[in-house]
Structures are given as structure tokens and as C-alpha cells.
Amino acid sequence: MLHIRESDEPDVNYRLMEDLKQLLLGHQGDDTVGLEIASNGHLITLEWAPVRVNICPPLQEALEEVIGPSGSISIADEPANGSAHRNGVT
């Protein structure tokens, strides 16, 4: 899961989302991606169903660098029943 805090600057938010999108699309694979955005006291949770990535240390490091102090990432393994995300950024 990508956890992001929305800033007060729309241009900064737009650039962050564009940078994340380009980074994720550059690491296509089978792992699912979720996104949580904290905005004005609300938490918006999205599943980026069309975006599937290959979670690997270089991608994780790049995500942490792009997100920086604006948020964090967490990576979860899929349980045996398959109901969650397989090694995905969830």
C-alpha cells in the first residue's frame, strides 16, 4: 500500500502522482498496488487494479525516495486463501 498525505499545493500533489505512476509502470509484473491518500482529515483508499508491478528492492527503494516525507509504503504477502495481495504494494 502506498500511503500519501496530500499537501496544500496541487502542483506538488500532481507531480507526486505522476512520478509514482511512471515508476510503477516501469516495473510491471503480477503484484497489485493499493493507494491511501490522507486528505483534509479523510482517508481515501484506492485499488489500482490496472497497475500491477514486480515488487523488488530497487522498486521499493525508488518508491521510498519518490514518496519521501509525504508518506510511506507497506508490502504484504498473500495469505494461503488468496484473498489479499500477493507480495504486493498493499
C-alpha positions, 0 to 999 in steps of 0.5 A: 500500500502506498500511503500519501498525505496530500499537501496544500499545493496541487502542483506538488500533489500532481507531480507526486502522482505522476512520478509514482505512476511512471515508476510503477509502470516501469516495473510491471509484473503480477503484484497489485498496488493499493493507494491511501491518500490522507486528505483534509482529515479523510482517508481515501483508499484506492485499488489500482487494479490496472497497475500491477508491478514486480515488487523488488528492492530497487522498486521499493527503494525508488518508491521510498525516495519518490514518496519521501516525507509525504508518506510511506509504503507497506508490502504484504504477502498473500495469505494461503486463501488468496484473498489479499495481495500477493507480495504486493504494494498493499 
